[in-house]
């Protein structure tokens, strides 16, 4: 995981259900394919991004999800009050 200048985040839980809590800024994340029962999520105050073997950028501002850009693989974005959205390589939320 690469934190860009000024990113504020913390590791909230470790494997098998790893959670990174992003408050502000951008993280570039690369996750190797996960095993059965393993999860990796980036959460903000209003959303959750869950991955299974992928690379992506996630940006938050003032504890709100602003952008997700998938480099390769797939992610599931669940914003507060909205249905989950699935993104593939090259897609942006």
N, CA, C and O atoms as a CHARMM CRD file, in Angstrom:
* protein
*
  372
    1    1 UNK  N      0.85200  -1.16900   0.00000 PROA 1      0.00000
    2    1 UNK  CA     0.00000   0.00000   0.00000 PROA 1      0.00000
    3    1 UNK  C      0.89400   1.22600   0.00000 PROA 1      0.00000
    4    1 UNK  O      1.86700   1.30100   0.75100 PROA 1      0.00000
    5    2 UNK  N      0.55800   2.17900  -0.84200 PROA 2      0.00000
    6    2 UNK  CA     1.29900   3.43100  -0.94000 PROA 2      0.00000
    7    2 UNK  C      0.38300   4.57200  -0.54900 PROA 2      0.00000
    8    2 UNK  O     -0.65500   4.78300  -1.17700 PROA 2      0.00000
    9    3 UNK  N      0.76000   5.31100   0.48500 PROA 3      0.00000
   10    3 UNK  CA     0.00300   6.48900   0.91100 PROA 3      0.00000
   11    3 UNK  C      0.59600   7.71500   0.23200 PROA 3      0.00000
   12    3 UNK  O      1.79300   7.97700   0.34400 PROA 3      0.00000
   13    4 UNK  N     -0.24300   8.46100  -0.47200 PROA 4      0.00000
   14    4 UNK  CA     0.21200   9.68300  -1.12500 PROA 4      0.00000
   15    4 UNK  C      0.28000  10.80600  -0.09900 PROA 4      0.00000
   16    4 UNK  O     -0.32200  10.70500   0.97000 PROA 4      0.00000
   17    5 UNK  N      1.00700  11.87400  -0.41100 PROA 5      0.00000
   18    5 UNK  CA     1.23700  12.98000   0.52200 PROA 5      0.00000
   19    5 UNK  C     -0.03600  13.39900   1.24800 PROA 5      0.00000
   20    5 UNK  O     -1.06200  13.67600   0.62500 PROA 5      0.00000
   21    6 UNK  N      0.04700  13.44000   2.55700 PROA 6      0.00000
   22    6 UNK  CA    -1.05400  13.93600   3.36500 PROA 6      0.00000
   23    6 UNK  C     -2.15900  12.93200   3.64300 PROA 6      0.00000
   24    6 UNK  O     -3.13300  13.27600   4.31200 PROA 6      0.00000
   25    7 UNK  N     -2.04500  11.70800   3.15600 PROA 7      0.00000
   26    7 UNK  CA    -3.09800  10.71100   3.39600 PROA 7      0.00000
   27    7 UNK  C     -3.16600  10.39200   4.88900 PROA 7      0.00000
   28    7 UNK  O     -2.14400  10.18200   5.54300 PROA 7      0.00000
   29    8 UNK  N     -4.39000  10.36100   5.41100 PROA 8      0.00000
   30    8 UNK  CA    -4.60500   9.98900   6.81300 PROA 8      0.00000
   31    8 UNK  C     -5.41300   8.69600   6.83300 PROA 8      0.00000
   32    8 UNK  O     -6.54300   8.64400   6.34800 PROA 8      0.00000
   33    9 UNK  N     -4.80600   7.64600   7.40800 PROA 9      0.00000
   34    9 UNK  CA    -5.44000   6.33500   7.44000 PROA 9      0.00000
   35    9 UNK  C     -4.86000   5.52600   8.59200 PROA 9      0.00000
   36    9 UNK  O     -3.85500   5.90900   9.19100 PROA 9      0.00000
   37   10 UNK  N     -5.50200   4.41000   8.89200 PROA 10     0.00000
   38   10 UNK  CA    -4.96300   3.49300   9.89100 PROA 10     0.00000
   39   10 UNK  C     -5.41200   2.08000   9.56200 PROA 10     0.00000
   40   10 UNK  O     -6.45300   1.87500   8.93700 PROA 10     0.00000
   41   11 UNK  N     -4.62000   1.11400   9.98900 PROA 11     0.00000
   42   11 UNK  CA    -4.98900  -0.28400   9.85700 PROA 11     0.00000
   43   11 UNK  C     -5.93300  -0.59200  11.00900 PROA 11     0.00000
   44   11 UNK  O     -5.52200  -0.60300  12.17000 PROA 11     0.00000
   45   12 UNK  N     -7.20900  -0.84300  10.68600 PROA 12     0.00000
   46   12 UNK  CA    -8.22600  -1.05600  11.71600 PROA 12     0.00000
   47   12 UNK  C     -8.35100  -2.52000  12.11100 PROA 12     0.00000
   48   12 UNK  O     -8.75000  -2.82400  13.23500 PROA 12     0.00000
   49   13 UNK  N     -8.01500  -3.43400  11.19900 PROA 13     0.00000
   50   13 UNK  CA    -8.06300  -4.86600  11.49600 PROA 13     0.00000
   51   13 UNK  C     -7.11800  -5.57300  10.53800 PROA 13     0.00000
   52   13 UNK  O     -6.88600  -5.11000   9.42100 PROA 13     0.00000
   53   14 UNK  N     -6.57400  -6.70400  10.98800 PROA 14     0.00000
   54   14 UNK  CA    -5.65400  -7.45700  10.14300 PROA 14     0.00000
   55   14 UNK  C     -6.34600  -8.70900   9.60700 PROA 14     0.00000
   56   14 UNK  O     -7.49800  -8.98200   9.94400 PROA 14     0.00000
   57   15 UNK  N     -5.63400  -9.46800   8.77000 PROA 15     0.00000
   58   15 UNK  CA    -6.20500 -10.66900   8.16000 PROA 15     0.00000
   59   15 UNK  C     -6.69200 -11.61900   9.24500 PROA 15     0.00000
   60   15 UNK  O     -6.09100 -11.68000  10.31800 PROA 15     0.00000
   61   16 UNK  N     -7.74800 -12.35000   8.99500 PROA 16     0.00000
   62   16 UNK  CA    -8.29100 -12.66200   7.67900 PROA 16     0.00000
   63   16 UNK  C     -9.27500 -11.62900   7.13500 PROA 16     0.00000
   64   16 UNK  O     -9.69100 -11.74400   5.98300 PROA 16     0.00000
   65   17 UNK  N     -9.66200 -10.62000   7.92800 PROA 17     0.00000
   66   17 UNK  CA   -10.57700  -9.57500   7.46600 PROA 17     0.00000
   67   17 UNK  C     -9.87500  -8.23200   7.65400 PROA 17     0.00000
   68   17 UNK  O    -10.16500  -7.48100   8.58500 PROA 17     0.00000
   69   18 UNK  N     -8.94000  -7.95200   6.73600 PROA 18     0.00000
   70   18 UNK  CA    -8.12100  -6.74500   6.85200 PROA 18     0.00000
   71   18 UNK  C     -8.93600  -5.51500   6.47500 PROA 18     0.00000
   72   18 UNK  O     -9.59600  -5.48400   5.43600 PROA 18     0.00000
   73   19 UNK  N     -8.87800  -4.49200   7.34600 PROA 19     0.00000
   74   19 UNK  CA    -9.61100  -3.25000   7.11800 PROA 19     0.00000
   75   19 UNK  C     -8.65800  -2.08200   7.26700 PROA 19     0.00000
   76   19 UNK  O     -7.95900  -1.95800   8.27300 PROA 19     0.00000
   77   20 UNK  N     -8.63500  -1.22100   6.24900 PROA 20     0.00000
   78   20 UNK  CA    -7.88900   0.02700   6.29500 PROA 20     0.00000
   79   20 UNK  C     -8.91700   1.14600   6.38200 PROA 20     0.00000
   80   20 UNK  O     -9.80900   1.23200   5.53800 PROA 20     0.00000
   81   21 UNK  N     -8.80600   1.99600   7.38300 PROA 21     0.00000
   82   21 UNK  CA    -9.73400   3.10700   7.60200 PROA 21     0.00000
   83   21 UNK  C     -9.10300   4.35500   7.01000 PROA 21     0.00000
   84   21 UNK  O     -8.13200   4.87700   7.55800 PROA 21     0.00000
   85   22 UNK  N     -9.64900   4.84900   5.88200 PROA 22     0.00000
   86   22 UNK  CA    -9.13100   6.03500   5.19300 PROA 22     0.00000
   87   22 UNK  C     -9.98700   7.23500   5.54100 PROA 22     0.00000
   88   22 UNK  O    -11.20000   7.22700   5.32800 PROA 22     0.00000
   89   23 UNK  N     -9.34800   8.27800   6.08300 PROA 23     0.00000
   90   23 UNK  CA   -10.05900   9.49000   6.47100 PROA 23     0.00000
   91   23 UNK  C     -9.88800  10.57500   5.41300 PROA 23     0.00000
   92   23 UNK  O    -10.83600  11.28900   5.08600 PROA 23     0.00000
   93   24 UNK  N     -8.66700  10.69300   4.87900 PROA 24     0.00000
   94   24 UNK  CA    -8.41300  11.78000   3.93100 PROA 24     0.00000
   95   24 UNK  C     -7.21500  11.42200   3.05500 PROA 24     0.00000
   96   24 UNK  O     -6.23800  10.84700   3.53500 PROA 24     0.00000
   97   25 UNK  N     -7.29300  11.76100   1.78100 PROA 25     0.00000
   98   25 UNK  CA    -6.17200  11.56000   0.87500 PROA 25     0.00000
   99   25 UNK  C     -6.35400  10.33400   0.00100 PROA 25     0.00000
  100   25 UNK  O     -7.44400   9.76900  -0.08800 PROA 25     0.00000
  101   26 UNK  N     -5.25100   9.92800  -0.65200 PROA 26     0.00000
  102   26 UNK  CA    -5.29700   8.83500  -1.62300 PROA 26     0.00000
  103   26 UNK  C     -4.33400   7.72600  -1.22200 PROA 26     0.00000
  104   26 UNK  O     -3.19400   7.97800  -0.83300 PROA 26     0.00000
  105   27 UNK  N     -4.81800   6.49600  -1.32700 PROA 27     0.00000
  106   27 UNK  CA    -3.99300   5.31000  -1.14400 PROA 27     0.00000
  107   27 UNK  C     -3.97700   4.54000  -2.45400 PROA 27     0.00000
  108   27 UNK  O     -5.01100   4.40900  -3.10900 PROA 27     0.00000
  109   28 UNK  N     -2.81600   4.03100  -2.84200 PROA 28     0.00000
  110   28 UNK  CA    -2.71600   3.08600  -3.94700 PROA 28     0.00000
  111   28 UNK  C     -2.52600   1.72700  -3.30900 PROA 28     0.00000
  112   28 UNK  O     -1.59600   1.51900  -2.52900 PROA 28     0.00000
  113   29 UNK  N     -3.41500   0.79800  -3.64400 PROA 29     0.00000
  114   29 UNK  CA    -3.45400  -0.49900  -2.97400 PROA 29     0.00000
  115   29 UNK  C     -3.28000  -1.60400  -4.00200 PROA 29     0.00000
  116   29 UNK  O     -3.91000  -1.58200  -5.06000 PROA 29     0.00000
  117   30 UNK  N     -2.42300  -2.57300  -3.68900 PROA 30     0.00000
  118   30 UNK  CA    -2.28300  -3.78400  -4.50000 PROA 30     0.00000
  119   30 UNK  C     -2.52700  -4.95700  -3.56800 PROA 30     0.00000
  120   30 UNK  O     -1.82900  -5.11700  -2.56600 PROA 30     0.00000
  121   31 UNK  N     -3.51600  -5.77700  -3.89500 PROA 31     0.00000
  122   31 UNK  CA    -3.86600  -6.91900  -3.06300 PROA 31     0.00000
  123   31 UNK  C     -3.67900  -8.18700  -3.88000 PROA 31     0.00000
  124   31 UNK  O     -4.28800  -8.34700  -4.93800 PROA 31     0.00000
  125   32 UNK  N     -2.84000  -9.08500  -3.39100 PROA 32     0.00000
  126   32 UNK  CA    -2.68700 -10.38900  -4.03900 PROA 32     0.00000
  127   32 UNK  C     -3.99700 -11.15500  -3.88900 PROA 32     0.00000
  128   32 UNK  O     -4.77800 -10.87600  -2.97900 PROA 32     0.00000
  129   33 UNK  N     -4.24100 -12.11500  -4.77500 PROA 33     0.00000
  130   33 UNK  CA    -5.47400 -12.89900  -4.64900 PROA 33     0.00000
  131   33 UNK  C     -5.62100 -13.45500  -3.23000 PROA 33     0.00000
  132   33 UNK  O     -4.67300 -13.97900  -2.64600 PROA 33     0.00000
  133   34 UNK  N     -6.82200 -13.32800  -2.70300 PROA 34     0.00000
  134   34 UNK  CA    -7.09900 -13.74600  -1.33300 PROA 34     0.00000
  135   34 UNK  C     -7.56900 -15.19100  -1.28500 PROA 34     0.00000
  136   34 UNK  O     -8.14100 -15.70900  -2.24400 PROA 34     0.00000
  137   35 UNK  N     -7.31800 -15.82300  -0.16000 PROA 35     0.00000
  138   35 UNK  CA    -7.76800 -17.19700   0.04000 PROA 35     0.00000
  139   35 UNK  C     -9.20300 -17.23500   0.54100 PROA 35     0.00000
  140   35 UNK  O     -9.79800 -16.20400   0.85200 PROA 35     0.00000
  141   36 UNK  N     -9.73200 -18.41600   0.61100 PROA 36     0.00000
  142   36 UNK  CA   -11.10300 -18.60300   1.08800 PROA 36     0.00000
  143   36 UNK  C    -11.23900 -18.02900   2.50100 PROA 36     0.00000
  144   36 UNK  O    -10.42600 -18.32400   3.37600 PROA 36     0.00000
  145   37 UNK  N    -12.25200 -17.22300   2.71300 PROA 37     0.00000
  146   37 UNK  CA   -12.50700 -16.63500   4.02200 PROA 37     0.00000
  147   37 UNK  C    -11.72300 -15.36900   4.31400 PROA 37     0.00000
  148   37 UNK  O    -11.90800 -14.76600   5.37200 PROA 37     0.00000
  149   38 UNK  N    -10.84900 -14.94700   3.40200 PROA 38     0.00000
  150   38 UNK  CA   -10.07900 -13.71800   3.60300 PROA 38     0.00000
  151   38 UNK  C    -10.79600 -12.55700   2.91800 PROA 38     0.00000
  152   38 UNK  O    -11.44200 -12.72200   1.88300 PROA 38     0.00000
  153   39 UNK  N    -10.66200 -11.37400   3.52800 PROA 39     0.00000
  154   39 UNK  CA   -11.24300 -10.15900   2.95800 PROA 39     0.00000
  155   39 UNK  C    -10.23700  -9.02000   3.10300 PROA 39     0.00000
  156   39 UNK  O     -9.39300  -9.02800   3.99900 PROA 39     0.00000
  157   40 UNK  N    -10.34300  -8.04500   2.20800 PROA 40     0.00000
  158   40 UNK  CA    -9.56700  -6.81000   2.31500 PROA 40     0.00000
  159   40 UNK  C    -10.50800  -5.67600   1.95700 PROA 40     0.00000
  160   40 UNK  O    -11.11100  -5.66800   0.88300 PROA 40     0.00000
  161   41 UNK  N    -10.63100  -4.70200   2.87900 PROA 41     0.00000
  162   41 UNK  CA   -11.54800  -3.58500   2.65700 PROA 41     0.00000
  163   41 UNK  C    -10.89000  -2.27600   3.04100 PROA 41     0.00000
  164   41 UNK  O    -10.09600  -2.21100   3.97900 PROA 41     0.00000
  165   42 UNK  N    -11.23700  -1.22400   2.29200 PROA 42     0.00000
  166   42 UNK  CA   -10.90400   0.14200   2.65700 PROA 42     0.00000
  167   42 UNK  C    -12.23600   0.80100   2.98000 PROA 42     0.00000
  168   42 UNK  O    -13.15600   0.78200   2.16200 PROA 42     0.00000
  169   43 UNK  N    -12.34400   1.39000   4.18300 PROA 43     0.00000
  170   43 UNK  CA   -13.59500   2.02900   4.56200 PROA 43     0.00000
  171   43 UNK  C    -13.36800   3.50400   4.84500 PROA 43     0.00000
  172   43 UNK  O    -12.30600   3.91800   5.31000 PROA 43     0.00000
  173   44 UNK  N    -14.40600   4.28700   4.54700 PROA 44     0.00000
  174   44 UNK  CA   -14.46000   5.69600   4.91100 PROA 44     0.00000
  175   44 UNK  C    -15.69900   5.87300   5.78500 PROA 44     0.00000
  176   44 UNK  O    -16.38000   4.89500   6.09100 PROA 44     0.00000
  177   45 UNK  N    -15.99500   7.08900   6.18500 PROA 45     0.00000
  178   45 UNK  CA   -17.16900   7.33100   7.01300 PROA 45     0.00000
  179   45 UNK  C    -18.46900   6.98900   6.32400 PROA 45     0.00000
  180   45 UNK  O    -19.48000   6.76300   6.99000 PROA 45     0.00000
  181   46 UNK  N    -18.46500   6.94500   4.98100 PROA 46     0.00000
  182   46 UNK  CA   -19.71800   6.74500   4.25700 PROA 46     0.00000
  183   46 UNK  C    -19.68900   5.62100   3.22600 PROA 46     0.00000
  184   46 UNK  O    -20.66000   5.45700   2.48700 PROA 46     0.00000
  185   47 UNK  N    -18.61100   4.84200   3.15100 PROA 47     0.00000
  186   47 UNK  CA   -18.54000   3.82900   2.09100 PROA 47     0.00000
  187   47 UNK  C    -17.52500   2.74300   2.43600 PROA 47     0.00000
  188   47 UNK  O    -16.74100   2.86100   3.37800 PROA 47     0.00000
  189   48 UNK  N    -17.57500   1.67700   1.63100 PROA 48     0.00000
  190   48 UNK  CA   -16.66300   0.55100   1.77500 PROA 48     0.00000
  191   48 UNK  C    -16.24500   0.08200   0.38700 PROA 48     0.00000
  192   48 UNK  O    -17.07900  -0.04600  -0.51000 PROA 48     0.00000
  193   49 UNK  N    -14.95000  -0.17300   0.21500 PROA 49     0.00000
  194   49 UNK  CA   -14.42500  -0.72100  -1.03600 PROA 49     0.00000
  195   49 UNK  C    -13.81700  -2.07500  -0.69000 PROA 49     0.00000
  196   49 UNK  O    -12.87700  -2.15200   0.10100 PROA 49     0.00000
  197   50 UNK  N    -14.35000  -3.14200  -1.28200 PROA 50     0.00000
  198   50 UNK  CA   -13.87000  -4.49500  -0.99600 PROA 50     0.00000
  199   50 UNK  C    -13.25100  -5.08500  -2.25200 PROA 50     0.00000
  200   50 UNK  O    -13.77700  -4.91900  -3.35200 PROA 50     0.00000
  201   51 UNK  N    -12.13000  -5.77400  -2.07800 PROA 51     0.00000
  202   51 UNK  CA   -11.39200  -6.30000  -3.22800 PROA 51     0.00000
  203   51 UNK  C    -11.10500  -7.78200  -3.07400 PROA 51     0.00000
  204   51 UNK  O    -11.14900  -8.34600  -1.98100 PROA 51     0.00000
  205   52 UNK  N    -10.80600  -8.39200  -4.22000 PROA 52     0.00000
  206   52 UNK  CA   -10.31600  -9.77100  -4.25000 PROA 52     0.00000
  207   52 UNK  C     -9.25500  -9.82900  -5.34300 PROA 52     0.00000
  208   52 UNK  O     -9.58600 -10.03500  -6.51100 PROA 52     0.00000
  209   53 UNK  N     -7.98300  -9.65000  -4.98100 PROA 53     0.00000
  210   53 UNK  CA    -6.88100  -9.71500  -5.93500 PROA 53     0.00000
  211   53 UNK  C     -6.93000  -8.61600  -6.97000 PROA 53     0.00000
  212   53 UNK  O     -7.40800  -8.84300  -8.08100 PROA 53     0.00000
  213   54 UNK  N     -6.45600  -7.44600  -6.64600 PROA 54     0.00000
  214   54 UNK  CA    -6.58000  -6.30100  -7.53900 PROA 54     0.00000
  215   54 UNK  C     -5.58000  -5.21100  -7.17600 PROA 54     0.00000
  216   54 UNK  O     -4.86600  -5.30200  -6.17800 PROA 54     0.00000
  217   55 UNK  N     -5.54900  -4.18900  -8.00600 PROA 55     0.00000
  218   55 UNK  CA    -4.79400  -2.97200  -7.70600 PROA 55     0.00000
  219   55 UNK  C     -5.72300  -1.80100  -7.99900 PROA 55     0.00000
  220   55 UNK  O     -6.39300  -1.77500  -9.03200 PROA 55     0.00000
  221   56 UNK  N     -5.76000  -0.83500  -7.09000 PROA 56     0.00000
  222   56 UNK  CA    -6.66900   0.29500  -7.25500 PROA 56     0.00000
  223   56 UNK  C     -6.19000   1.48500  -6.44800 PROA 56     0.00000
  224   56 UNK  O     -5.37600   1.35100  -5.53500 PROA 56     0.00000
  225   57 UNK  N     -6.71500   2.66600  -6.80300 PROA 57     0.00000
  226   57 UNK  CA    -6.51600   3.89300  -6.03300 PROA 57     0.00000
  227   57 UNK  C     -7.85000   4.22500  -5.38500 PROA 57     0.00000
  228   57 UNK  O     -8.90200   4.07100  -6.00600 PROA 57     0.00000
  229   58 UNK  N     -7.81200   4.67900  -4.14500 PROA 58     0.00000
  230   58 UNK  CA    -9.02300   5.11400  -3.45300 PROA 58     0.00000
  231   58 UNK  C     -8.73100   6.46100  -2.81700 PROA 58     0.00000
  232   58 UNK  O     -7.69100   6.64400  -2.18300 PROA 58     0.00000
  233   59 UNK  N     -9.66400   7.41900  -2.98800 PROA 59     0.00000
  234   59 UNK  CA    -9.48300   8.77900  -2.48400 PROA 59     0.00000
  235   59 UNK  C    -10.65800   9.17000  -1.60000 PROA 59     0.00000
  236   59 UNK  O    -11.81500   8.94000  -1.95100 PROA 59     0.00000
  237   60 UNK  N    -10.35200   9.76200  -0.45100 PROA 60     0.00000
  238   60 UNK  CA   -11.37000  10.28500   0.45400 PROA 60     0.00000
  239   60 UNK  C    -11.05700  11.73500   0.77200 PROA 60     0.00000
  240   60 UNK  O     -9.90500  12.16500   0.72000 PROA 60     0.00000
  241   61 UNK  N    -12.09300  12.47200   1.09700 PROA 61     0.00000
  242   61 UNK  CA   -11.92500  13.85500   1.53700 PROA 61     0.00000
  243   61 UNK  C    -12.87300  14.06700   2.69900 PROA 61     0.00000
  244   61 UNK  O    -14.07400  13.82800   2.58000 PROA 61     0.00000
  245   62 UNK  N    -12.33500  14.51400   3.82400 PROA 62     0.00000
  246   62 UNK  CA   -13.13900  14.75500   5.01300 PROA 62     0.00000
  247   62 UNK  C    -14.00200  13.55400   5.37000 PROA 62     0.00000
  248   62 UNK  O    -15.18700  13.69600   5.67100 PROA 62     0.00000
  249   63 UNK  N    -13.39800  12.37000   5.33300 PROA 63     0.00000
  250   63 UNK  CA   -14.03200  11.11300   5.72200 PROA 63     0.00000
  251   63 UNK  C    -15.17100  10.68900   4.80200 PROA 63     0.00000
  252   63 UNK  O    -16.06800   9.96100   5.22900 PROA 63     0.00000
  253   64 UNK  N    -15.15100  11.13000   3.55200 PROA 64     0.00000
  254   64 UNK  CA   -16.15500  10.74100   2.56400 PROA 64     0.00000
  255   64 UNK  C    -15.44200  10.22600   1.31700 PROA 64     0.00000
  256   64 UNK  O    -14.47800  10.82900   0.84600 PROA 64     0.00000
  257   65 UNK  N    -15.92500   9.11000   0.79200 PROA 65     0.00000
  258   65 UNK  CA   -15.33900   8.52800  -0.40600 PROA 65     0.00000
  259   65 UNK  C    -15.55000   9.46400  -1.58400 PROA 65     0.00000
  260   65 UNK  O    -16.66800   9.91700  -1.82900 PROA 65     0.00000
  261   66 UNK  N    -14.47700   9.75600  -2.31500 PROA 66     0.00000
  262   66 UNK  CA   -14.55700  10.66300  -3.46200 PROA 66     0.00000
  263   66 UNK  C    -14.30500   9.95000  -4.78300 PROA 66     0.00000
  264   66 UNK  O    -14.93700  10.27800  -5.78700 PROA 66     0.00000
  265   67 UNK  N    -13.37600   8.96300  -4.80200 PROA 67     0.00000
  266   67 UNK  CA   -13.06500   8.30400  -6.06700 PROA 67     0.00000
  267   67 UNK  C    -12.42700   6.95300  -5.82200 PROA 67     0.00000
  268   67 UNK  O    -11.67900   6.76200  -4.86300 PROA 67     0.00000
  269   68 UNK  N    -12.74100   6.01000  -6.71600 PROA 68     0.00000
  270   68 UNK  CA   -12.07500   4.71700  -6.77200 PROA 68     0.00000
  271   68 UNK  C    -11.70000   4.49900  -8.23100 PROA 68     0.00000
  272   68 UNK  O    -12.53900   4.63700  -9.12100 PROA 68     0.00000
  273   69 UNK  N    -10.43200   4.15600  -8.47700 PROA 69     0.00000
  274   69 UNK  CA    -9.96500   3.87500  -9.84800 PROA 69     0.00000
  275   69 UNK  C     -9.28700   2.51300  -9.83100 PROA 69     0.00000
  276   69 UNK  O     -8.31400   2.30500  -9.10600 PROA 69     0.00000
  277   70 UNK  N     -9.81000   1.57900 -10.63900 PROA 70     0.00000
  278   70 UNK  CA    -9.29900   0.21300 -10.66500 PROA 70     0.00000
  279   70 UNK  C     -8.23300   0.09100 -11.74900 PROA 70     0.00000
  280   70 UNK  O     -8.51100   0.33800 -12.92300 PROA 70     0.00000
  281   71 UNK  N     -7.01300  -0.28900 -11.36300 PROA 71     0.00000
  282   71 UNK  CA    -5.92700  -0.51200 -12.30700 PROA 71     0.00000
  283   71 UNK  C     -6.08900  -1.86700 -12.97400 PROA 71     0.00000
  284   71 UNK  O     -6.01700  -1.97700 -14.19800 PROA 71     0.00000
  285   72 UNK  N     -6.30600  -2.89500 -12.17000 PROA 72     0.00000
  286   72 UNK  CA    -6.63400  -4.22000 -12.70200 PROA 72     0.00000
  287   72 UNK  C     -7.37800  -4.99900 -11.64000 PROA 72     0.00000
  288   72 UNK  O     -7.25400  -4.72000 -10.44800 PROA 72     0.00000
  289   73 UNK  N     -8.15500  -5.98100 -12.08000 PROA 73     0.00000
  290   73 UNK  CA    -8.95700  -6.77100 -11.16000 PROA 73     0.00000
  291   73 UNK  C    -10.34500  -6.18700 -10.99500 PROA 73     0.00000
  292   73 UNK  O    -10.82900  -5.45700 -11.86100 PROA 73     0.00000
  293   74 UNK  N    -10.98400  -6.51100  -9.88000 PROA 74     0.00000
  294   74 UNK  CA   -12.35600  -6.09300  -9.60400 PROA 74     0.00000
  295   74 UNK  C    -12.48400  -5.60800  -8.17400 PROA 74     0.00000
  296   74 UNK  O    -11.80800  -6.10700  -7.27400 PROA 74     0.00000
  297   75 UNK  N    -13.36100  -4.62600  -7.96900 PROA 75     0.00000
  298   75 UNK  CA   -13.69400  -4.15300  -6.62500 PROA 75     0.00000
  299   75 UNK  C    -15.20200  -3.99700  -6.51500 PROA 75     0.00000
  300   75 UNK  O    -15.90600  -3.87000  -7.51700 PROA 75     0.00000
  301   76 UNK  N    -15.68100  -4.00800  -5.27800 PROA 76     0.00000
  302   76 UNK  CA   -17.08000  -3.73800  -4.99200 PROA 76     0.00000
  303   76 UNK  C    -17.12500  -2.48600  -4.13800 PROA 76     0.00000
  304   76 UNK  O    -16.51000  -2.44300  -3.07300 PROA 76     0.00000
  305   77 UNK  N    -17.85200  -1.45900  -4.59200 PROA 77     0.00000
  306   77 UNK  CA   -17.98700  -0.20100  -3.86200 PROA 77     0.00000
  307   77 UNK  C    -19.40300  -0.13900  -3.30800 PROA 77     0.00000
  308   77 UNK  O    -20.37700  -0.24600  -4.05200 PROA 77     0.00000
  309   78 UNK  N    -19.50800   0.03400  -1.99200 PROA 78     0.00000
  310   78 UNK  CA   -20.81500   0.16100  -1.35800 PROA 78     0.00000
  311   78 UNK  C    -20.84900   1.49500  -0.62300 PROA 78     0.00000
  312   78 UNK  O    -20.26600   1.63500   0.45300 PROA 78     0.00000
  313   79 UNK  N    -21.53200   2.47200  -1.20700 PROA 79     0.00000
  314   79 UNK  CA   -21.68700   3.78500  -0.58700 PROA 79     0.00000
  315   79 UNK  C    -22.92800   3.76400   0.29200 PROA 79     0.00000
  316   79 UNK  O    -23.86800   3.01400   0.02800 PROA 79     0.00000
  317   80 UNK  N    -22.93300   4.58600   1.33700 PROA 80     0.00000
  318   80 UNK  CA   -24.06800   4.64400   2.25700 PROA 80     0.00000
  319   80 UNK  C    -25.35800   4.89900   1.49700 PROA 80     0.00000
  320   80 UNK  O    -25.44100   5.82100   0.68500 PROA 80     0.00000
  321   81 UNK  N    -26.36300   4.07700   1.76700 PROA 81     0.00000
  322   81 UNK  CA   -27.67000   4.26600   1.17400 PROA 81     0.00000
  323   81 UNK  C    -27.78800   3.86400  -0.28200 PROA 81     0.00000
  324   81 UNK  O    -28.81500   4.12700  -0.90800 PROA 81     0.00000
  325   82 UNK  N    -26.75400   3.22800  -0.84200 PROA 82     0.00000
  326   82 UNK  CA   -26.77700   2.85300  -2.25900 PROA 82     0.00000
  327   82 UNK  C    -26.51000   1.36000  -2.41100 PROA 82     0.00000
  328   82 UNK  O    -25.92500   0.72000  -1.53800 PROA 82     0.00000
  329   83 UNK  N    -26.95200   0.82800  -3.53800 PROA 83     0.00000
  330   83 UNK  CA   -26.66900  -0.57000  -3.84100 PROA 83     0.00000
  331   83 UNK  C    -25.19300  -0.71700  -4.19700 PROA 83     0.00000
  332   83 UNK  O    -24.59200   0.23000  -4.70400 PROA 83     0.00000
  333   84 UNK  N    -24.59300  -1.88100  -3.94300 PROA 84     0.00000
  334   84 UNK  CA   -23.18700  -2.10000  -4.31200 PROA 84     0.00000
  335   84 UNK  C    -22.98000  -1.92400  -5.81500 PROA 84     0.00000
  336   84 UNK  O    -23.83800  -2.27500  -6.62500 PROA 84     0.00000
  337   85 UNK  N    -21.82200  -1.37300  -6.16300 PROA 85     0.00000
  338   85 UNK  CA   -21.43300  -1.22900  -7.56500 PROA 85     0.00000
  339   85 UNK  C    -20.15000  -2.01500  -7.77400 PROA 85     0.00000
  340   85 UNK  O    -19.22200  -1.93000  -6.97000 PROA 85     0.00000
  341   86 UNK  N    -20.10200  -2.78500  -8.86300 PROA 86     0.00000
  342   86 UNK  CA   -18.92400  -3.57400  -9.17700 PROA 86     0.00000
  343   86 UNK  C    -18.15100  -2.88900 -10.29200 PROA 86     0.00000
  344   86 UNK  O    -18.71600  -2.53300 -11.32600 PROA 86     0.00000
  345   87 UNK  N    -16.84200  -2.70700 -10.07000 PROA 87     0.00000
  346   87 UNK  CA   -15.97100  -2.05500 -11.04400 PROA 87     0.00000
  347   87 UNK  C    -14.88900  -3.02200 -11.48300 PROA 87     0.00000
  348   87 UNK  O    -14.37000  -3.79700 -10.67900 PROA 87     0.00000
  349   88 UNK  N    -14.55000  -2.97400 -12.76800 PROA 88     0.00000
  350   88 UNK  CA   -13.46700  -3.78400 -13.30500 PROA 88     0.00000
  351   88 UNK  C    -12.31000  -2.91600 -13.74400 PROA 88     0.00000
  352   88 UNK  O    -12.32700  -1.69900 -13.56200 PROA 88     0.00000
  353   89 UNK  N    -11.31200  -3.54400 -14.32000 PROA 89     0.00000
  354   89 UNK  CA   -10.10000  -2.86200 -14.79000 PROA 89     0.00000
  355   89 UNK  C    -10.43900  -1.63900 -15.62600 PROA 89     0.00000
  356   89 UNK  O    -11.26000  -1.71100 -16.54100 PROA 89     0.00000
  357   90 UNK  N     -9.80200  -0.50900 -15.30800 PROA 90     0.00000
  358   90 UNK  CA    -9.96400   0.71200 -16.07000 PROA 90     0.00000
  359   90 UNK  C    -11.19700   1.52300 -15.69600 PROA 90     0.00000
  360   90 UNK  O    -11.38800   2.62100 -16.22000 PROA 90     0.00000
  361   91 UNK  N    -12.02900   1.01700 -14.81400 PROA 91     0.00000
  362   91 UNK  CA   -13.23800   1.74300 -14.44500 PROA 91     0.00000
  363   91 UNK  C    -13.00900   2.63400 -13.23400 PROA 91     0.00000
  364   91 UNK  O    -12.12300   2.38900 -12.41400 PROA 91     0.00000
  365   92 UNK  N    -13.82900   3.67300 -13.14300 PROA 92     0.00000
  366   92 UNK  CA   -13.74000   4.66000 -12.06400 PROA 92     0.00000
  367   92 UNK  C    -15.11700   4.87000 -11.44600 PROA 92     0.00000
  368   92 UNK  O    -16.12900   4.88200 -12.14600 PROA 92     0.00000
  369   93 UNK  N    -15.14200   5.03500 -10.12900 PROA 93     0.00000
  370   93 UNK  CA   -16.35600   5.39700  -9.40600 PROA 93     0.00000
  371   93 UNK  C    -16.17700   6.79300  -8.90700 PROA 93     0.00000
  372   93 UNK  O    -17.07200   7.33600  -8.25900 PROA 93     0.00000
